[in-house]
């Protein structure tokens, strides 16, 4: 019997060593029935085809599912659960998010005119998701892509161009500093307040949870808190692919952690406290942009990203747009 999934090509994909990035899977016309596009068929197929999808994810780093009838948050939650990955609680992340249903949250709720720079999800804390799911519930009016880029390519290019800088990163890691308000600030891309960051209203519980992450807290007079994380590695070794990855939020923090409480230039330093060279950080952003793939969202798209292998970002957009997310261990 023919496979229920078929790999298709779309214009925005890139090829690295004859591997499409990302891989794009759609229903196979040869096995189509009237039920084949439905969300329930999709979830059943994931269960039977999971070894194939896992091998494809290992090879490509990201898999886009397109053409299935996934229309609601509940459908998306069913898709995530069909994969059987363990859920990762969102503790320590910066983005304001709201739980929608089950394991599904809104993606970053910052204003549509703001870009979200490239990062590995939760790279600034020790416990981060290994996989991320995104789902397009409402197609953007215009813009609003989620660009993705292979992390080892960024590492290789940076190592070749700035060997001494990369050596410093590998030796010292990075320190991330962020000032959190008491409550969430929806006007900021890093506006998550300390209560929702640590999932508590109790300062002593917040301190316990921060300590588990290796994070220092310095309470401010207005009820907010300054968080200091690190030194934490900026380059990681991806054992499953046997290669180094550019696993950090350096560019995101240095260019994007800006609001009424935070100055992005002070948000990230070398692990020994020395400032980062602005020209190299901005050139890294240029490399990320050059290597990235930005596929316009279509309603029903489900994007599975291996967080070990791929950085992601968000482009500004004209509403409407509703992208949902789920994090897995």
Helices and strands as residue ranges (DSSP letters): E 5-8, E 14-16, E 19-21, E 23-27, G 29-31, H 39-60, E 62-65, H 73-83, E 99-101, E 104-106, E 116-119, E 131-138, E 142-143, E 148-150, H 151-161, H 163-172, E 174-180, H 194-197, H 203-213, E 215-219, E 225-232, E 236-238, E 243-245, H 250-256, H 264-267, E 268-270, H 278-291, E 302-306, E 310-314, E 317-318, E 322-328
